[in-house]
Amino acid sequence: MTDQTQRMHRRDDAAAYVREKHKLPCTSGYLAKLASVAGGGPPFRRLDGRWVLYAEEDLDAWALARLSRPIRKTSDATINSGAEGDHEGHGAATAVEC
């Protein structure tokens, strides 16, 4: 799909799209935080230098990248790629605010 034909969403609608399609917690405030400070959010574009727009394709890829690989038991899950001493849930397999 080209940029001209992609369905685009403003931040509130982008958060709702992620919640509804991917069943992941997501708020417009979290997307704004990722875009302005934290990084790691979905790519976005600007319209007239003011409005932030997210393509559905980018939201889908970002949401899927947040999920762990399929696992059958909790002991199969690794936190932070097996980093020792990180038992507070800071790895890719943990739920994060969005």
C-alpha positions as CSV (number, residue, x, y, z in Angstrom):
1,M,0.0,0.0,0.0
2,T,1.4,3.4,-0.9
3,D,1.4,6.4,1.4
4,Q,-1.3,8.0,-0.7
5,T,-3.7,5.2,-0.2
6,Q,-3.0,4.3,3.5
7,R,-5.7,4.9,6.0
8,M,-4.4,7.5,8.4
9,H,-5.5,8.3,12.0
10,R,-5.0,11.2,14.3
11,R,-3.6,10.3,17.7
12,D,-6.9,9.7,19.5
13,D,-8.2,7.5,16.7
14,A,-4.8,5.7,16.4
15,A,-5.0,4.8,20.1
16,A,-8.5,3.5,19.7
17,Y,-7.5,1.5,16.6
18,V,-4.7,-0.2,18.6
19,R,-7.1,-1.0,21.4
20,E,-9.8,-2.3,19.2
21,K,-7.9,-4.2,16.6
22,H,-5.0,-5.6,18.7
23,K,-6.7,-5.6,22.1
24,L,-3.7,-3.8,23.6
25,P,-3.9,-1.0,26.1
26,C,-3.2,2.3,24.4
27,T,-4.0,5.9,25.1
28,S,-3.4,9.0,23.0
29,G,-1.3,10.4,25.9
30,Y,1.1,7.5,25.8
31,L,1.5,7.8,22.0
32,A,2.2,11.5,22.5
33,K,4.8,10.7,25.2
34,L,6.5,8.2,22.9
35,A,6.5,10.7,20.0
36,S,7.9,13.6,22.1
37,V,10.2,12.1,24.8
38,A,10.5,8.4,25.1
39,G,10.8,7.2,21.5
40,G,9.9,3.6,20.6
41,G,6.4,4.5,19.3
42,P,4.9,3.9,15.9
43,P,6.2,6.1,13.1
44,F,4.0,9.1,12.3
45,R,3.7,11.9,9.8
46,R,2.8,15.6,10.3
47,L,0.1,17.4,8.4
48,D,0.8,21.1,7.9
49,G,3.5,20.8,10.7
50,R,0.7,20.5,13.3
51,W,-1.4,17.4,13.1
52,V,0.1,14.0,13.9
53,L,-1.1,11.2,11.6
54,Y,-0.4,7.5,12.0
55,A,-0.8,5.0,9.2
56,E,-2.7,1.8,10.0
57,E,0.2,-0.3,8.6
58,D,2.6,1.4,11.0
59,L,0.3,0.9,13.9
60,D,-0.2,-2.8,13.1
61,A,3.6,-3.4,12.8
62,W,4.3,-1.5,16.1
63,A,1.5,-3.3,18.0
64,L,2.7,-6.8,16.8
65,A,6.3,-5.9,17.7
66,R,5.3,-5.4,21.3
67,L,4.1,-9.0,21.7
68,S,6.4,-11.8,22.8
69,R,6.9,-14.9,20.8
70,P,4.2,-17.6,21.4
71,I,5.0,-19.5,24.7
72,R,3.4,-22.5,26.3
73,K,4.4,-21.9,30.0
74,T,5.6,-19.0,31.9
75,S,9.0,-20.5,32.5
76,D,9.5,-20.4,28.7
77,A,9.2,-16.6,28.8
78,T,12.5,-14.7,29.0
79,I,12.7,-11.2,30.3
80,N,15.1,-8.8,28.6
81,S,16.6,-11.6,26.5
82,G,17.7,-13.6,29.5
83,A,19.5,-10.8,31.3
84,E,20.4,-11.9,34.8
85,G,19.2,-9.8,37.7
86,D,16.3,-8.2,35.8
87,H,13.4,-9.7,37.6
88,E,11.2,-6.6,37.7
89,G,9.6,-7.1,34.3
90,H,11.5,-4.7,32.1
91,G,11.8,-7.0,29.1
92,A,10.0,-7.2,25.8
93,A,7.6,-9.9,27.1
94,T,6.1,-7.6,29.7
95,A,3.0,-5.5,29.4
96,V,3.6,-1.8,29.1
97,E,1.3,1.2,29.2
98,C,0.2,2.5,25.9
